[in-house]
Amino acid sequence: MKHVLLLGWLAVILFFPGCNAAGPHFRGLEATTVTVDGSTFDVRVRGELAEAIRTNSEYAPGFFPIRERAGKAMALVSGCEVREVRGDQAQATGILKCGKGPRSPLKTPPTDLDCTPVRGSEVQQIGGTSVLTECEPGL
């Protein structure tokens, strides 16, 4: 019985390498980790496409707020305008419009943020309440 359990765990470890593994188009690229409004993404850019994989846990996020945050993360890393974001709460692909010439350098996210809770976004969880927040760069 112990051997069966050991083989089962070994199969899980070998065949499921990780939640933030790059998609086929982005394999082999280093990820840049960015946090936007409480969501953390590993972002990879190749050509006119970007991929953002959310690596933090959040309670039942809908795709709309995640899509907005993933688009901001892709723009921050690529230095390009993000025309469209497709995907789901875990993995999003962005179509970039970079224009002609070199890409803008990676912009450093602000270190000081002024955040306020979004009214009506409270979600009861085990051990507390979760709320969405809107943040702006601090002065």
N, C-alpha and C positions, 0 to 999 in steps of 0.2 A: 504493500500500500504506500509506503514511504517513497518508493521508486516512482510510482505513478504520479504522486504529487510533485516530486522533484522534476520529473520530465515535463509536467504541465507548466510549472513556473518557468522552466528553461525555454519552453516553446513561446511563452508570452514575452519573455525578455528578448529573444532572438527575432521574432516575427513582428513585433510591434515596437519599433525603435524609438518612437517618441511622438508626442502630440505636435511638436513644432517642426517636424521634418518638412523640408521644402517640396513643393510640387515639382513635377517632371521638368517644366520649363526653367525652374530656378535652382535645380540641383547643382551643387558645386559652388554656389555663391555664398559669401559670408553674409550673415544677417546683422542688421543694425537694430538694436533694441531701443524702442521709443515708447514713452508713456504719454498718452493724451487723455485728459479728463478722467483719470482713474483706470483706463484700459491700457494694458501693456502689450505691445506688438513686436514681433520679429519681422522686420521689413527687408525684402530683397528686391533689387531692381535689375531688369535686363531689357535693354532697348526701350521700347515704348510701353512696357508693361511693368507693374509692380505687384508684389504679393505681400500681404500683411496677415500674419498668423497671430491670433490673440493667445497670449501665454498665461494670463492671470485668470483666476476663477472669479466669476461673477454670478450672482443668483439670477437665473432665467432672463438674460438680456435679450431684448428684441433686436432684430437686425437693423432697424432704422438708426438708433443711436450708435450702434457699433459701426455701421457703414460710414457715418459722419466722422467718427473718430479714426477709423482705418484710413479714410481719405486724407485726413489731416496728417496722419503719420507718414503716409506715402509721399505727400507733398513735401513734408519736412525732410525726409531722407533723399528724395530724388531731386528736389529743387525745381520740379516741374508742376504745371497745373494738372490736376486730376480731373479728367473729363467725365469718367463714369466709374462706379465701383459695383462689382458683382460678387456674389458669394453668399456666405451665411455668417452666423455669429462667431464661428471659429476661424474661418479662412476666407479672405477676400482678395480679389484680383482687381487692380485698378488699371484703367486705360489712361496713359499719360499724354499730355501735349507739351512737348519740351521746346518746340520752336527750333530755330536754327542757332548754331553756335554752341559753346560749351554750357553745360548745366551749371546752375548756381551752386555754390558750395553748401554743404550741410549747415543749416541754421541751428544754432544752439537754442534749445527750448528755455523759456524763462525759468529762473530758479525760484522766484517769489511769485506766488499766485494768490489772488484774492478770490475765494470760492464762496458761493452761496447755494443753499439747498433749493431744489426745484419744488415749488409748492405742488402738493398732490402726488408726489412720486414715491411716497413712503411704501415700503414693502416689509411686512412682518416676517422675520426669520427666527430660527432657533437662536436664542441668546441675544436678540436685539432687533433693531429696525435698520433697514438699508434705504438710502435716499440717493437720487441722482443729484449731481452738483454741476453748476455752471461756473467756470473759472476764467478769470482774466489776468493778464500779467500785472503783478504788483508794481507799485511805484518805487 
